[in-house]
Amino acid sequence: MARNAARPLSPHLTIWKWGPHMAVSIVHRATGVALSLGGGVLFVWWLLALAGGEASYASFVDLMTSDRTGKLNFIPAIILIGLTWSFLQHMCSGIRHLLLDTGAGYELKRNKLGSMATFVISIVLTLAIWASIFARG
Amino acid sequence: MGTGTGIGRVRGLGSAHQGTHHWWQQRLTAGSNLLLLTWLVVSLLRLPLYNYRALVLWIQSPWASVPLVLAVLSMFYHLRLGLQVVIEDYQHDFSRIIAIVLLNFYAIAGAALAIFAILRVAFAGAVA
């Protein structure tokens, strides 16, 4: 496959003016990559820790939540909250994609509204889920 | 506009010899992900406890382990299709081949490990 590196590239993220429609598109891809790699590894890790028995599961939970003194492990918490939002955002924009596939929702106003709705819904749901987790303790 | 016969073009079979297969599989697994992961989130939120025993008891029920295995298959197939498109957009020539081979290894190994773990818990139960 010979490729001429001198050929011009089409305009990309750094050229276009950002708007909700293109933001939701690139965020769909970014959250998809984050979920595929981070989410996939963490999900398999969780299941393997569970299959490994009580001790291995306890050390996984300790790592993801807090150490024995009850202090929150900050980095895992940030990763888990980020992946929760990525999951919900990817789900919302994914549902939007399925609706767009039917040919609906391409009018300028409705398209913009739909893009912004995915962000609002995913952020609200993330906050609700994590508020209930921290409330449980 | 000259790849194949008229009926071949109508069926979406251009020079790639396959048409909408990838696109359609991506949509199908999007739908099954939506169902199975909604199930997973709701059943996790409905669990009374999150300790080891509670999760093992939960997975020991076929009503949890079977949809969990299905979710793993659907998820890893979906991520394999999705990351393939990302790689094809940003990687060219030799690095594209390497990346796609690694992606396939990751998707198949990840799914195999996850399913093994689920079945081990489902069949062996709690271990000390």
Interface residues (C-beta under 8 A of the other chain):
Chain A: M1 R3 R29 G32 V33 L35 S36 G40 V41 F43 V44 L47 L48 L50 A51 G53 E54 A55 Y57 A58 F87 M91 G94 I95 H97 L98 D101
Chain B: R27 A30 G31 N33 L34 L37 Y52 L55 V56 I59 M75 F76 L79 G82 L83 V86 H92 D93 Y106 G110 L113 A114 F116 A117 I118 R120 V121 A126 V127 A128
